[in-house]
Amino acid sequence: MATNSGWRLLWLCLTLGLLPGLSHQASIAESDYYTAGVVEFRQSVLSTSPTSENLAGYLEIIQSANASETDIIVFPEMTINSRGPQTFVPDPKEQIAPCLNDPSALYYAEFLVSLSCAARNVSKYLVINVSEKKLCTDTPEDPRPCALDGLNIHNTNVVFDRQGVVISRYRKVHLYGENRNTTYEPELETFETDFGVTFGTFTCFDILFYTPAHQLILEQGITDFIYTTMWFSQLPFLTAVQTQQGWAYANNVNLLAAGASFPLVGSSGSGIYHGREGALSSVMVQGTGERSIHVAQVPKYTVRRPIRQRRQRRALGTSRAAISSSDFTMKRDYLENYQSELLPIAENQSGNLTKDICYEKFCCHFDIEWRALEGGSGRSASYRLGAYDGWRNEQNVDANYIRNCGLFACTGPTLEECGGLPSSEKLAEQGLRVAFTRLEIGVTYPESREFLLMPNTVLDDLLPLEPSRFEWSQEQTSVDSYQYDVRFGLRDSVEVSNLLTFAIYGNYYDEKCTFGVGSEEQQVACGYKNGSSRLVLFGAGLLMPLLLLLRG
């Protein structure tokens, strides 16, 4: 009898001990939001033990009060062991918790074991990005030559669940000049959570390509994404938060983006985005960088009920500061490829312009009004209108094909003076002393097998316009058409100053099976009924209806 009573008591204690956890898990699964934290992290560059110092910074953030309410925490790309020892990473199928399976770190790197234990201790999902080593013999189907040490080195996202188990491992597909290996075949990785959300995961430069992220949206219906990055911002179209928000908006998905923080080499930018609602939290850091976690409650797409009272937006009208070239190192796009014209802004005068800018047969229609702002000295801001249809020609990296239309700021009247940040002296002397009271772009885009059209904006604090301030429409020209009329403009009564970029970014990835491109036979093979003969380019036929639409 005593033994049976003891077992009953043990069962009762275990039940009472487990019920709170089970109840919590059920409650968050049924909730219409989850709480996420993304980390903007400055890695150690001077320490003699950089991995240990970075690990200490990770653990401090994980255990901080600001992180206490999070369900999932995301750390950036290449900020834990990029300058230290590589590590093996468990196969998620094996359900290994390094904290329990290798507590002495005899096989896995010490930092990986420590972070597995940290996930267990705080009962949170953790996402980190590591420099991973993998035996070449693990992929015998790969015919490519192996290094002499028998290892491939990957840029890898690792996901721990609340028990410290590795449940996902994603190896970056599109490397950005880094000394790493790609996998033989691209890996599409997703993972499920106890709060009812399935995530896809990708890394940095991957965002400009169809595989893996856009592919997961179209082929698996994924609505929530983890994005680790060490982005090197580039004006006028590809600064970090500008790109993150545009991608999340165009795909109407949740994006948790964690950025490495080293502004003096051009890296910063983190945020949490809820599709067409824009940023729930976002940051672009200047100077020496920071180590901080940014938290937001993220509405679940399965519920489809925006939770406005929980939003943590960057409020309009709050204090903001323009960023100068002395605080942030900015790369520059290849603007010499663009067909562009100077916007004729006269000093201290208002004005307007309706203009078509064409790059060969690809045309962009601009409708603009502006007014001069008081204050400052010297001449007003310079802006150009530009159009481009071609490959991004950045060297030694994967290329993507783009069709872009945009207005972008310059520090002077020549094209060479566009696509950069002003010096602190020029910023104080000149500034962007013009406000746009009307700004609209219209263009017809061809369909393609894989493409993504994005609103693309950035202000002089390197944060984009919130979606509440603009209007975007993308509609087929007719039911059986292979073209899309796209309109992007400021909302009525919205006025914008301090603008660096306002554009439509048309990403056509590998430019395969684009309507109107190639021979008649190629068009038919791609599924276009009448081949390229049906393509009607933007011009007089669309101009009048579009003008009526824009003026309406």
C-alpha positions in Angstrom: 0.0 0.0 0.0 2.8 2.4 0.9 4.5 1.8 -2.5 1.2 2.4 -4.4 0.6 5.6 -2.3 4.1 6.7 -3.1 3.6 6.2 -6.8 0.2 8.1 -6.6 2.0 11.0 -4.8 4.7 11.1 -7.4 2.2 11.1 -10.2 0.2 13.9 -8.5 3.4 16.0 -8.0 4.5 15.5 -11.6 1.0 16.3 -12.8 0.8 19.5 -10.8 4.3 20.4 -11.9 3.6 19.9 -15.5 0.1 21.4 -15.8 1.3 25.0 -15.6 3.7 24.5 -18.5 1.1 22.7 -20.5 -1.4 25.4 -19.8 1.1 28.1 -20.9 1.9 26.2 -24.1 -1.8 25.9 -24.9 -2.4 29.5 -24.2 0.3 30.8 -26.5 -0.8 28.4 -29.2 -4.3 29.8 -29.1 -3.2 33.4 -28.8 -3.5 35.7 -31.8 0.1 36.9 -31.5 3.5 35.9 -30.4 6.3 38.0 -28.9 9.6 38.2 -30.8 12.9 39.8 -30.1 15.5 40.7 -32.7 19.0 41.6 -31.7 21.2 44.3 -33.2 24.6 43.1 -32.1 28.1 44.6 -32.4 30.6 41.7 -32.4 33.9 41.9 -30.7 36.7 43.0 -33.0 39.6 43.8 -30.5 39.3 40.9 -28.0 41.9 38.2 -28.0 39.0 35.7 -27.4 36.3 37.1 -29.6 34.0 34.1 -29.5 34.0 34.0 -25.7 33.3 37.8 -25.6 30.5 37.5 -28.1 29.0 34.6 -26.2 29.0 36.7 -23.0 27.1 39.4 -24.9 24.6 36.9 -26.2 23.9 35.4 -22.8 23.5 38.9 -21.2 20.8 39.8 -23.8 19.1 36.4 -23.5 18.9 36.8 -19.7 18.0 40.5 -19.7 14.7 41.9 -18.5 13.9 43.2 -22.0 14.0 39.7 -23.3 11.9 38.1 -20.6 8.5 38.2 -22.4 9.8 36.9 -25.7 8.9 33.5 -27.2 11.7 33.7 -29.8 14.9 35.6 -30.0 16.9 36.1 -33.2 20.6 37.0 -33.3 22.4 38.4 -36.5 24.6 36.8 -39.0 28.3 36.3 -38.3 28.4 37.8 -34.8 29.3 34.8 -32.7 32.2 32.8 -34.2 33.1 34.4 -37.5 36.6 35.0 -36.0 36.8 31.9 -33.8 36.5 28.1 -34.0 34.0 26.6 -36.3 31.5 24.1 -35.0 29.7 21.0 -36.1 25.9 21.4 -36.0 23.5 18.5 -35.2 21.1 17.2 -37.8 17.7 18.4 -36.8 16.3 15.0 -37.5 18.3 13.6 -34.6 16.7 15.9 -32.1 20.0 16.6 -30.3 20.3 19.1 -27.4 24.1 19.8 -27.2 23.6 21.0 -23.6 22.5 17.4 -22.7 24.3 15.3 -25.3 27.7 17.0 -25.1 27.8 19.0 -21.9 31.7 19.0 -21.9 31.8 20.3 -25.4 33.9 17.5 -26.7 32.3 17.4 -30.1 30.3 20.6 -30.5 31.9 24.0 -29.9 31.6 25.4 -26.4 29.5 28.4 -27.5 27.0 26.1 -29.2 26.6 24.0 -26.0 26.3 27.1 -23.9 23.5 28.6 -26.1 21.7 25.3 -26.1 21.7 25.4 -22.3 20.6 29.1 -22.4 17.6 28.2 -24.5 16.7 25.5 -21.9 17.3 27.8 -18.9 15.0 30.6 -20.2 12.6 28.3 -22.1 12.8 30.3 -25.4 13.4 29.6 -29.0 16.8 30.9 -30.0 18.1 31.5 -33.5 21.8 32.1 -34.1 24.1 32.2 -37.1 27.3 30.3 -37.0 30.4 29.3 -39.0 29.7 25.6 -39.4 32.1 22.9 -40.3 30.7 19.7 -42.0 32.4 16.6 -43.2 32.5 16.3 -46.9 31.7 12.6 -46.6 28.3 13.6 -45.2 27.2 14.5 -48.7 28.7 11.7 -51.0 26.5 12.9 -53.8 28.4 16.2 -54.1 31.0 15.8 -56.9 32.8 19.1 -56.2 36.3 18.8 -54.8 36.7 18.9 -51.0 39.3 20.9 -49.0 42.4 19.0 -47.8 41.1 18.8 -44.3 37.9 17.1 -45.5 35.6 19.8 -44.4 33.1 22.2 -45.9 32.5 25.5 -44.1 29.0 26.9 -44.2 27.2 30.1 -43.1 24.5 28.5 -41.1 21.4 29.5 -39.2 20.7 27.2 -36.1 17.4 27.1 -34.2 17.1 25.8 -30.7 13.7 25.0 -29.2 12.7 25.7 -25.6 14.5 22.5 -24.5 17.8 23.5 -26.2 17.2 20.9 -29.0 18.5 21.9 -32.5 15.3 21.8 -34.6 16.4 23.6 -37.7 19.7 24.1 -39.6 19.8 26.3 -42.7 22.9 26.9 -44.8 23.1 30.1 -46.8 22.5 29.8 -50.5 23.7 33.1 -51.9 27.1 34.0 -50.4 28.3 37.6 -50.5 32.0 37.3 -51.2 32.6 35.3 -48.1 35.0 32.4 -47.8 32.4 29.7 -47.2 30.9 26.8 -49.1 27.4 26.5 -50.6 25.5 23.2 -50.3 25.4 21.0 -53.4 21.6 21.6 -53.6 19.8 24.6 -52.0 18.2 23.7 -48.7 14.7 24.9 -47.9 14.3 24.9 -44.1 11.2 25.5 -42.0 10.5 24.7 -38.3 7.3 24.6 -36.2 6.8 26.2 -32.8 4.6 25.5 -29.8 2.9 28.8 -30.4 1.4 27.6 -33.6 3.6 29.4 -36.1 5.8 27.7 -38.8 8.9 29.8 -39.7 11.1 29.8 -42.8 14.7 31.0 -42.4 17.2 32.6 -44.7 20.3 34.8 -44.5 21.4 38.3 -45.7 22.0 38.3 -49.5 19.4 35.6 -49.9 16.7 38.3 -49.7 17.4 39.4 -53.3 16.7 35.9 -54.8 13.8 33.6 -55.3 15.4 30.6 -53.5 14.8 30.1 -50.6 12.5 32.6 -49.1 10.2 33.6 -51.9 10.0 30.0 -52.9 8.8 29.0 -49.4 6.0 31.6 -49.7 4.8 30.5 -53.1 5.3 26.7 -52.7 4.7 26.1 -49.0 2.5 29.1 -48.0 5.0 30.2 -45.2 3.9 33.5 -43.7 6.6 34.0 -41.0 10.3 34.3 -41.6 13.6 34.5 -39.6 16.2 36.6 -41.3 19.8 36.9 -40.0 22.0 39.5 -41.7 25.2 41.4 -41.8 24.0 43.8 -44.5 26.2 46.4 -46.2 23.8 49.2 -47.0 23.8 50.7 -50.5 22.0 53.8 -51.7 19.7 54.6 -53.2 17.8 51.3 -53.3 19.3 48.8 -50.9 19.8 50.1 -47.4 19.0 47.5 -44.7 15.7 48.4 -43.2 14.5 49.8 -46.5 15.0 46.4 -48.1 13.6 44.4 -45.1 10.3 46.4 -45.0 9.9 46.4 -48.7 10.3 42.6 -48.9 7.9 42.0 -46.0 5.3 44.4 -47.5 5.5 43.0 -51.0 5.1 39.5 -49.8 2.6 40.4 -47.0 4.5 38.3 -44.4 6.0 38.6 -41.0 9.7 39.1 -41.0 12.0 39.0 -37.9 15.3 40.6 -39.1 18.4 40.7 -36.8 21.3 42.8 -38.1 25.0 43.0 -37.2 25.9 46.4 -35.8 29.0 47.9 -37.3 27.9 51.2 -39.0 31.5 52.4 -39.7 31.8 49.5 -42.2 28.2 49.9 -43.4 26.4 47.3 -41.3 23.3 47.9 -39.3 19.6 47.4 -39.6 17.1 45.3 -37.6 13.4 45.1 -37.4 10.1 43.2 -36.9 7.6 43.7 -39.7 4.0 42.7 -40.2 3.4 42.6 -43.9 1.3 45.5 -45.3 1.2 47.1 -41.8 4.9 47.8 -41.9 7.4 47.9 -39.1 6.4 47.0 -35.6 9.9 47.9 -34.5 13.0 48.9 -36.6 16.4 50.5 -36.0 19.3 51.8 -38.1 22.3 52.6 -35.8 25.1 55.0 -36.5 28.5 55.5 -34.9 30.2 52.5 -33.2 27.1 50.2 -33.1 25.2 48.7 -30.3 24.1 45.5 -28.5 20.3 45.7 -28.0 17.2 43.6 -28.3 14.1 45.1 -30.0 10.8 43.4 -29.0 7.3 43.4 -30.5 4.1 41.4 -30.3 3.6 40.0 -33.8 0.0 39.2 -35.1 -0.4 35.7 -36.4 -1.5 35.4 -40.0 -3.6 32.3 -39.1 -5.8 34.6 -37.1 -5.9 37.5 -39.6 -6.8 40.0 -36.9 -4.4 43.0 -36.6 -3.8 43.9 -33.0 -3.3 47.6 -33.3 -3.2 48.3 -29.6 -0.1 46.1 -29.2 1.9 47.7 -32.0 5.2 49.3 -31.1 5.7 51.6 -34.0 8.2 54.4 -34.5 5.9 57.3 -33.9 5.5 60.0 -36.5 6.6 63.4 -35.5 9.1 62.2 -32.9 12.7 63.4 -32.8 14.8 62.1 -35.6 18.3 62.9 -37.0 19.8 62.7 -40.4 22.8 60.4 -40.7 26.0 61.7 -42.3 28.9 59.9 -44.0 31.0 60.3 -40.9 28.6 58.1 -38.9 27.8 55.5 -41.4 29.8 54.0 -44.3 27.5 53.7 -47.3 28.0 51.7 -50.5 26.7 53.2 -53.8 24.6 51.5 -56.4 25.8 51.4 -60.1 23.8 54.5 -61.0 25.8 55.1 -64.1 23.8 52.2 -65.6 20.5 54.2 -65.2 18.9 56.5 -67.6 18.3 59.6 -65.4 17.4 63.3 -65.5 17.8 66.0 -62.9 14.6 67.2 -61.3 14.5 71.0 -62.0 14.2 72.3 -58.4 14.9 76.0 -58.3 16.1 77.6 -55.1 13.3 78.7 -52.7 10.7 77.9 -55.3 7.8 75.4 -55.5 7.3 73.5 -58.7 5.8 70.4 -60.4 6.7 68.0 -63.1 5.1 65.2 -65.2 7.7 63.2 -66.9 8.4 59.8 -68.6 11.9 58.4 -68.1 12.7 55.4 -70.4 15.6 52.9 -70.3 15.3 51.6 -73.9 11.7 50.2 -74.0 11.1 50.2 -70.3 9.4 53.5 -69.2 8.5 55.0 -65.9 6.0 57.8 -65.5 6.5 60.4 -62.7 4.0 62.9 -61.4 5.6 65.3 -58.8 4.9 68.5 -56.9 7.1 70.1 -54.3 7.5 73.2 -52.3 10.6 74.9 -50.9 11.3 74.8 -47.1 12.5 77.7 -45.1 15.8 77.8 -43.3 19.3 76.7 -44.1 21.7 78.4 -46.5 23.1 77.6 -49.9 21.2 75.9 -52.7 18.3 73.4 -52.3 18.4 69.7 -52.6 19.2 67.9 -55.8 17.2 64.9 -57.0 17.2 62.7 -60.1 14.6 60.6 -61.7 15.9 57.3 -63.0 15.0 54.1 -64.9 16.9 50.9 -65.4 16.2 47.5 -67.0 19.1 45.1 -66.7 21.3 43.0 -64.5 22.8 44.3 -61.2 26.5 44.2 -62.1 28.0 43.9 -58.6 31.2 41.9 -59.0 31.9 38.4 -57.7 28.5 37.7 -56.3 25.3 36.2 -57.6 23.5 38.5 -60.0 19.8 39.4 -60.1 17.8 41.1 -62.9 16.0 44.3 -62.0 13.5 46.8 -63.5 13.6 49.9 -61.4 11.9 53.3 -61.4 12.8 55.9 -58.8 13.5 59.3 -57.5 16.8 59.6 -55.5 18.7 62.3 -53.7 22.0 63.7 -54.7 24.5 66.1 -53.0 24.9 68.0 -56.2 23.6 68.2 -59.8 25.8 65.5 -61.4 25.0 61.8 -61.4 28.3 61.1 -59.7 27.0 63.0 -56.7 24.0 60.7 -56.2 23.7 57.6 -54.1 25.7 58.7 -51.0 25.3 60.3 -47.7 26.3 63.9 -47.3 29.2 64.9 -45.0 28.3 66.3 -41.7 29.5 69.7 -42.9 27.3 69.6 -46.1 24.4 68.4 -44.1 24.6 71.3 -41.8 25.1 73.7 -44.7 22.5 72.4 -47.0 20.1 69.7 -45.9 17.2 68.4 -48.0 15.3 71.7 -48.0 12.3 70.6 -50.1 9.0 68.9 -49.3 7.2 66.7 -51.8 3.4 67.3 -51.7 2.7 64.9 -54.5 4.9 62.1 -55.7 3.6 59.2 -57.8 5.2 56.6 -60.1 3.3 54.6 -62.6 4.7 51.7 -64.8 3.6 48.6 -66.6 5.6 45.5 -65.6 5.7 42.2 -67.5 4.9 38.9 -65.8 7.7 36.4 -65.2 8.0 32.9 -63.9 9.5 34.4 -60.7 9.4 38.1 -59.8 8.7 40.5 -57.0 7.7 44.2 -57.2 8.4 46.2 -54.0 7.8 49.7 -52.7 11.2 51.2 -52.0 11.7 54.2 -49.8 14.2 55.7 -47.4 14.5 59.0 -45.5 17.7 60.6 -44.3 17.6 58.8 -41.0 17.9 55.6 -43.1 14.4 54.4 -42.2 11.7 54.0 -44.8 8.3 55.6 -45.0 5.6 53.9 -43.1 2.9 52.2 -45.2 0.3 54.5 -43.7 1.9 57.4 -45.7 1.8 55.8 -49.2 -0.5 53.9 -51.6 0.5 50.9 -53.6 -1.5 49.0 -56.3 -0.5 46.2 -58.5 -3.1 44.9 -60.9 -3.2 42.9 -64.1 -4.1 45.1 -67.1 -6.8 42.7 -68.0 -8.0 39.2 -67.1 -5.9 37.4 -69.7 -3.0 39.8 -69.6 0.6 39.0 -68.8 1.3 42.6 -67.6 0.7 44.5 -64.4 -0.1 48.1 -63.9 1.8 49.3 -60.8 1.0 52.6 -59.1 3.1 53.9 -56.1 2.4 57.3 -54.6 2.1 59.4 -51.5 -1.4 59.4 -49.9 -3.5 62.5 -50.3 -2.5 65.2 -47.8 0.8 63.5 -47.0 3.9 65.7 -47.4 7.4 64.3 -47.2 10.7 66.0 -46.6 14.1 64.5 -45.8 13.6 62.0 -48.6 16.5 60.0 -50.0 14.6 57.5 -52.2 11.1 56.9 -53.5 11.1 54.0 -56.0 9.5 50.8 -57.4 12.1 48.0 -57.1 11.3 45.3 -59.7 13.2 42.1 -58.9 13.2 39.6 -61.7 15.7 37.3 -60.1 17.2 35.1 -63.0 15.0 36.7 -65.8 13.8 33.3 -66.9 10.4 33.2 -68.7 9.7 36.9 -68.6 6.8 38.0 -70.9 8.1 39.8 -73.9 11.7 38.6 -73.6 13.0 36.1 -76.0 11.8 34.5 -79.3 8.2 33.6 -80.1 9.1 29.9 -79.5 10.6 30.7 -76.1 7.5 32.7 -75.1 5.2 29.8 -76.1 7.4 27.3 -74.2 7.0 29.5 -71.1 3.3 29.3 -71.4 2.4 32.7 -72.9 -0.3 32.0 -75.4 0.7 34.4 -78.2 4.4 34.9 -77.3 6.0 38.3 -77.2 3.6 39.8 -79.7 1.1 40.6 -76.9 3.5 42.8 -74.9 2.3 46.4 -74.9 4.9 48.7 -73.5 4.2 51.6 -71.2 3.5 54.6 -73.3 0.7 56.6 -74.9 -1.7 53.7 -74.6 -1.5 53.6 -70.8 -0.5 57.1 -70.1 -3.9 58.7 -70.4 -5.8 56.1 -68.2 -3.0 56.2 -65.7 -3.1 60.0 -65.5 -6.8 59.9 -64.9 -6.3 57.3 -62.2 -3.6 59.3 -60.5 -5.6 62.5 -60.6 -8.8 60.9 -59.4 
